[in-house]
Amino acid sequence: VDTLRTFVVDGGTEYADRLQDRAGMRAMQTPQGFDALAIKQAYAQVGDVSVLTDDASIAEDAGHRITFVPGDPLSFKITVPLDLLLARAVYAGEHADNS
């Protein structure tokens, strides 16, 4: 959905640099699924989690190999108010009386 670009900073302003080749990239949805014990152990094992962006990066940093599985755009977590509005709209659409 999004375009990936590197950027440069000049005088405090960020400028787009180059478009990235997405051939070797995959989008990773959150939430992500893990064996509960494995992810708990991964969190306990890694050091500075502030530089890791999601559970997959925590697991990877702890030495686990990440496997990709097909996702669904309707599988999204509720993080910001817009997400809640979208979730309510999806729910309403799935539960609308179509008679």
C-alpha positions in Angstrom: 0.0 0.0 0.0 2.8 2.4 0.9 5.8 3.4 -1.1 9.2 2.9 0.4 11.9 5.5 0.1 15.1 6.3 1.8 15.4 10.0 2.9 18.0 12.6 3.6 18.0 15.4 6.1 19.1 18.8 5.0 18.8 21.8 7.4 16.4 19.9 9.6 14.0 19.1 6.7 13.5 15.5 5.4 13.6 15.0 1.7 12.8 11.9 -0.3 15.9 10.3 -1.6 15.3 7.1 -3.6 12.5 4.7 -4.3 13.2 1.3 -2.8 13.0 -1.9 -4.8 10.2 -3.9 -3.1 10.9 -7.2 -4.9 12.6 -8.6 -1.8 10.4 -7.0 0.8 7.2 -8.1 2.5 4.8 -6.1 4.6 4.3 -7.6 8.0 1.0 -7.1 9.7 0.5 -6.6 13.4 -0.7 -8.2 15.5 1.6 -11.1 14.9 1.2 -14.6 16.2 3.7 -16.5 18.4 3.9 -19.4 20.8 3.2 -17.6 24.1 6.2 -19.2 25.9 8.6 -18.5 23.0 7.7 -14.8 22.8 7.8 -14.3 26.6 11.3 -15.9 26.6 12.4 -13.7 23.6 11.3 -10.6 25.5 13.2 -11.7 28.6 16.3 -12.5 26.5 16.7 -9.3 24.4 18.3 -6.2 25.8 17.2 -2.8 24.6 13.7 -3.4 23.1 13.3 0.4 22.3 15.0 -0.1 19.0 12.9 -3.1 18.0 9.7 -2.3 16.3 7.4 -5.3 16.9 7.1 -8.8 18.3 8.7 -10.2 15.1 11.9 -8.1 15.6 12.0 -9.1 19.3 11.8 -12.8 18.3 14.3 -12.4 15.5 16.7 -10.6 17.8 16.4 -13.5 20.3 17.4 -15.9 17.5 14.1 -17.1 16.2 13.5 -17.4 12.5 10.4 -15.6 11.3 8.0 -17.3 8.9 5.6 -15.4 6.6 2.0 -16.5 6.3 -0.7 -14.9 4.2 -2.4 -12.1 6.0 -5.7 -10.3 5.7 -6.1 -6.5 5.5 -9.1 -6.7 7.8 -6.8 -8.2 10.5 -5.6 -5.0 12.1 -4.9 -3.9 15.6 -6.5 -1.0 17.3 -3.8 1.5 18.2 -5.1 5.0 17.4 -8.6 6.4 17.3 -8.9 6.0 13.5 -8.3 2.2 13.9 -11.3 2.0 16.3 -13.5 3.9 13.8 -12.4 1.5 11.0 -13.1 -1.6 13.3 -16.6 -0.3 14.1 -17.3 0.2 10.4 -16.0 -3.3 9.5 -18.2 -4.7 12.3 -21.2 -2.8 11.2 -20.7 -3.9 7.6 -20.5 -7.5 8.6 -23.5 -7.4 10.9 -25.8 -5.3 8.7 -29.2 -6.7 8.1 -29.3 -7.5 4.4 -32.9 -8.6 4.3 
